[in-house]
Amino acid sequence: MLDEKEMEAVGSVEDKFKEMLALACRVLGNSGHDDLNLGHLSVRAPGSFKSMFMKGRGLCLSEVHVPDLVTIDFNYNKIEGKRDSHGELPIHIEIYKLRNDVNCVVHTHPIYATAFSATCQTLRPINNEGVMFASPLPHFDMVTDLIVTSELGHALAQKLGDEKAILLKNHGIVVVGDSIEQAVVRAYLLEKTIKTLFIAKIFGKPQYTEDTEAAQKSTRIFTKPKIKAMWEALVRQLIRKEKQEKALESLLEK
């Protein structure tokens, strides 16, 4: 049994994870991933293979703060939180069960990636960021409906395999990472890659980065320090935006 100091240390780490998760929700929400109150992120509870923290139901990603999170165990029970759980818990829980290397799961409906998912095309790298996804991303096409059963969640997790992300036919994306920062940066860059591909096709026939060069670029560009720097840039952009919004609200209240 943990003593008082050990309990405080555990609580402090959990608080940090929750703060990071709420921040991650707002980062993606303000970066093209908001879809009304839909979409959700989760993080594996620190040191746990039995539970996760997750965005609760009812808010846009861009509105989420720590009190809006819920704690869910991998038996689909809500342990803590004032909000209801999202129905698509199986996406998160079944991936965590199959992938011990995954500590964060993102499921969103960004418009370009969602439109691309309906074509069932293979995504090829059109920009520097696209080399991250040069290994063809899998498509989940068993259903286009919500993933609300453990059976569907397990099938999705199996189709994801050891990849970074998966396209859900006519539905959106699921992106994973070994940290919140990595999963968020991957989700942000996946939407950017597909948006860039869309624009390139308007100009003409796109030229892609070949597999060998793509692998070399990916190894060089997406190191952990560089992923961290990208995450920090996204956070700074969010902070500036939120400060501007607060300043505007103050002016309107006068």
N, C-alpha and C positions, 0 to 999 in steps of 0.2 A: 504494500500500500504506500502511495506517495505521501511524503510529509508536506507541511504547509508551504515551504519554500519551493519544493518541486511542483506543487500544484499551481503556485503563482507563475512559475516559469512556463508551464504548459499553457496556462491562460494567456500569458503575454504573447506566445508564439501564435496561438489561435487567433488572437485579436489582430495580429499583423497580417495573417492570411486573409482574414475577413476584410480588413481595410484595403488590401491589395485587390481582392476580388471585386469589391464594390467599385474601386477605381477603374479596374479593367472593363467592367460593364459600361461605365460612362465613357471611357476612351473609345470603345467600339461603337457605342451609341452615337457618339459625335463624329464618327469617321465613316458614315454610310451604312452602318449595320442596324440602325433603329428600324423597327417595323411595328409601329404602334406599341402595344404591350407584349409583343411576341419576341421570341428569342431568349436564350438563357445561357449562362456560364456557370461552371462549377469548378471547385478545387478540392482535391482529396484532403481530408483533415490531416494535419501534420502527424507523421508517424503512424498513420492508420491504414489498414486495408479493410475497414469495416464501415466508414462513414465519409460524408462529404459536406461541404458548405456550398450553397447554391442560391442563385437569384430566386426570390419568391415571385409568385404570380401577381399581376395587376399593374405593373409599372413598365414604362419604356426603359430600355437599357440605360439611356442617358439620364434617368431619374434615380438610379439605384444608389442607396447609401447603406451602411452597415446594418441598421435596424431592419432593412428590407430583405435580408438574407435568411435562409432557413438551413437547418442542419438535418440531413437525411442519412439513415443507415442503409446498408446495402441489402437489407430485407424490405426496402421500400417504406419504412416507417419514418414519419417526421418526429425528430427528437426535440427540436427547438425552433422557435420563430413565430412571429405574429401573423405572417402571411401564409396563404395556401401554397402548396407545391404546384409546379407546372406538371402537366399531364405526361410530358415526355421524359420523365425520370429514367425510363429504360435506356435511352441513348447514353446517359452518363454512367449509370450503375453497371450496365453490362460491359461497357468499354473498360471501366476501372477493374472489373473482375478479370478480364482477359489480358489487360495490358498493365503489368506492374510498373512499367517505365513511364506511364502516363499519370501526371498529377493535375492536369487541367484539361477540361473539355469545353469547347465553344460550339454552340449551335445557333446559327443566325440565318437571316433571309436577305442578305444584301442583293440589290436588284440585278446587278450584272451577273453575279455568280448564279443566282436563282434562274435567270433567263438562260444562261449557258447550260445549266443542269438539265433543262428541258430538251436540249438538242442531242444529248448523249454522245457528243463529240469528245475526242481525246484532247486534253489541254496540252499544248506545246509551248515552250518558252518564247515569248515575244519581247520580253524586256529583261533587264538584269535580275529583277526580283523573281521572274518566272522560272529561273533555273532551279529554284528551290523545289518546284513541282514538276521537274523534267521527267522523273520516273512517273509514268502515266497514273494519274489519280484514279482510284476505283469509282465506279458508279453504283449506287444502291438503287435498284429498280424493282425490288420485290413489290413495293407499294409506292404511291405518291402521297398517301395519307399520313397522319401523325403517327409517330412511333410510340405507341402507348401500351404495348404488351412486352413482357420480358422476352417472349419468343422473337418478336421483331427486333428488339434491342440487341439480342444475342446474334441474330443474323446480320445486323448492321455491323456489330463489332467484329464478327468474323470476316465480313467483306472488307472492312477497313484494314485488317491484317496489321502489318507493322508500318503502314504509311502514316504520313503527317496529317492527311485530310481525306475526306471522301465527299463526293457530290451526291446529293439526294435528288433523284429525278423529280422535276417539277416542284421542288420543295425548298432547297437551300443547301447549306454546307454544314459539315461537322469537321472541326479542326482540333487537334490534340497537341500537347506539348509536355515536356518534363517539368515545366514551370508555368506560372501565369504569364510571365513576360514572353516566353517563347510561343505559347499558344496564341496570345493576342497579336503578336507581330506576324505570325504565320497567317492568321485570319485576315488581318489588314492587307498583307501583301497578296494574298490569294484574290481578293476582290480587285485590288489594283491591277494585277496581272490580267484578269479577265476583262476589265474595263479597257485596258490598253489594247488587248486583242480586238475588241469590238471596234475601237477607233481605227486600228490598223487595217481592218477589213473594209472599212469605208473608203480609205485611201487607195486600196488595191489588194493585191495578193501578198499576204505577209511572208517574210522570210524568217525562219526560225533558227535558234541556236542549236547546233548539232549536239548529240548526246555526250560525246567525249568532252567538248568544251564546256557544256552545261555542268557536268559533274565537277570539272576543275573550278569553274567560277563559284559554284555553290559551296564547295569546301573552303574557298578563300573568303567569300563575302559573308557567309553566315556563321561565323564563329560566335561563341558565347558572349565575348565582350562586345561584338558588333550588334548582336541581338539586343543586349542590354542597352546599348547606346540608342538603338531605334526605339525601344520601349520608353526610354527617358525623353526622347524627342516627342513622342506621342503624348506623354503625360504633360510636358511643358505646353504643348498646343492646347490641351484640354484646360489646364490651369488658366491660361490667358483668356480663353473663351468664357470660362465660368466667372472670372473676375469682371470681364466686360458685361456679362449678363447681370451680375450683382450691382454693378455701378448703374446700369440702366434702370434696374428695379428701384434703386434708391432715388433716382431722379424722378421717376414716375410717381413715387409715393409722396413727394414734396408738393 
